[in-house]
Amino acid sequence: QVQLVESGGGLVQPGGSLRLSCATSGIIFSTYAMGWYRQAPGNQRELVAAITSGGRTNYADSVKGRFTISRDAAKNTIYLQMNSLKFEDTAVYYCNAAPPVGPFDTWGQGTQVTVST
């Protein structure tokens, strides 16, 4: 079955950096669009960054210029490099895998990112 396993979250000070990873299994990785979403307490889950199977990317306005999404076909893994972190980036970050056909998205279990002094 499809599995997504996130890692790399943690506690970081404002202005710091983290890199999230999402290792996938059970999918033909090259055909899937992948994304990172986040959900802060009391808020709805929102798109942070996405990357198509062809490598095109898009970002939420709030993270443009600070976050970079990438994918490694050899490792069936996507990454989210987060720089210049702000308090408002604190959330649980979720990996998402969207197949080329059908509404059959898969979600990871989430990883907590906390930006605090």
C-alpha positions as CSV (number, residue, x, y, z in Angstrom):
1,Q,0.0,0.0,0.0
2,V,1.0,3.6,-0.3
3,Q,3.0,5.0,2.6
4,L,4.4,8.5,3.2
5,V,6.8,9.0,6.1
6,E,7.7,12.5,7.1
7,S,10.7,13.5,9.1
8,G,12.8,16.5,10.0
9,G,10.5,18.5,12.1
10,G,11.5,20.1,15.4
11,L,12.0,23.2,17.4
12,V,13.9,26.1,15.8
13,Q,14.4,29.7,16.6
14,P,13.0,32.5,14.4
15,G,15.3,33.0,11.4
16,G,16.5,29.4,11.5
17,S,16.2,26.6,9.0
18,L,14.8,23.1,8.8
19,R,14.6,20.5,6.1
20,L,11.6,18.2,6.0
21,S,11.7,14.9,4.2
22,C,8.9,12.7,2.9
23,A,9.9,9.2,1.9
24,T,7.3,7.4,-0.2
25,S,6.7,3.7,-1.0
26,G,4.0,1.8,-2.9
27,I,3.7,4.4,-5.7
28,I,5.2,5.0,-9.1
29,F,6.9,8.1,-7.7
30,S,7.6,9.7,-11.1
31,T,3.9,9.9,-12.0
32,Y,2.7,11.5,-8.8
33,A,2.3,15.2,-8.0
34,M,3.6,15.8,-4.4
35,G,2.9,18.5,-1.9
36,W,3.5,19.9,1.5
37,Y,0.6,21.2,3.6
38,R,0.4,22.5,7.1
39,Q,-2.2,23.0,9.8
40,A,-1.8,25.2,12.8
41,P,-4.1,24.9,15.8
42,G,-7.5,26.3,15.1
43,N,-6.7,26.7,11.4
44,Q,-7.6,24.8,8.3
45,R,-5.0,22.7,6.5
46,E,-3.3,24.8,3.8
47,L,-1.1,24.2,0.9
48,V,2.5,25.3,1.5
49,A,4.3,24.0,-1.7
50,A,3.7,21.6,-4.5
51,I,5.7,20.0,-7.2
52,T,4.3,18.2,-10.3
53,S,5.6,15.0,-11.7
54,G,7.5,17.1,-14.2
55,G,9.1,19.3,-11.6
56,R,7.0,22.5,-11.8
57,T,6.6,24.1,-8.4
58,N,4.2,26.5,-6.8
59,Y,4.2,28.1,-3.3
60,A,1.9,29.8,-0.9
61,D,2.5,33.5,-1.0
62,S,3.5,33.4,2.7
63,V,6.5,31.1,2.0
64,K,7.7,32.3,-1.4
65,G,11.4,33.1,-1.3
66,R,11.9,31.3,2.0
67,F,10.8,27.7,1.3
68,T,11.9,25.3,-1.5
69,I,10.3,22.1,-2.5
70,S,12.2,19.4,-4.4
71,R,12.0,15.8,-5.4
72,D,14.6,13.0,-5.7
73,A,13.5,10.3,-8.0
74,A,16.4,8.0,-7.0
75,K,15.2,8.1,-3.4
76,N,11.4,8.4,-4.0
77,T,11.5,11.3,-1.6
78,I,10.5,14.9,-1.5
79,Y,11.9,17.7,0.6
80,L,10.9,21.0,1.9
81,Q,13.8,23.3,2.7
82,M,12.6,26.0,5.1
83,N,14.7,29.1,5.7
84,S,14.1,32.3,7.6
85,L,11.5,30.6,9.7
86,K,8.9,32.8,11.4
87,F,6.7,32.2,14.4
88,E,3.7,31.9,12.1
89,D,5.3,28.9,10.4
90,T,4.6,26.8,13.5
91,A,2.3,24.0,12.5
92,V,2.0,20.3,11.7
93,Y,3.4,19.7,8.2
94,Y,1.9,17.0,6.1
95,C,3.1,15.3,3.0
96,N,0.6,14.6,0.2
97,A,0.8,12.4,-2.8
98,A,-1.7,12.9,-5.7
99,P,-1.9,10.2,-8.4
100,P,-2.1,11.2,-12.0
101,V,-5.7,9.9,-12.3
102,G,-8.6,10.1,-9.7
103,P,-9.1,11.7,-6.3
104,F,-7.0,9.2,-4.4
105,D,-4.6,11.4,-2.5
106,T,-2.5,9.9,0.3
107,W,-1.4,11.8,3.4
108,G,1.5,11.3,5.7
109,Q,1.2,11.3,9.5
110,G,2.6,14.8,9.9
111,T,5.6,16.3,11.5
112,Q,5.6,19.1,14.0
113,V,7.5,22.3,13.3
114,T,7.7,24.8,16.1
115,V,9.3,28.2,15.7
116,S,10.0,29.7,19.1
117,T,12.5,31.5,21.2
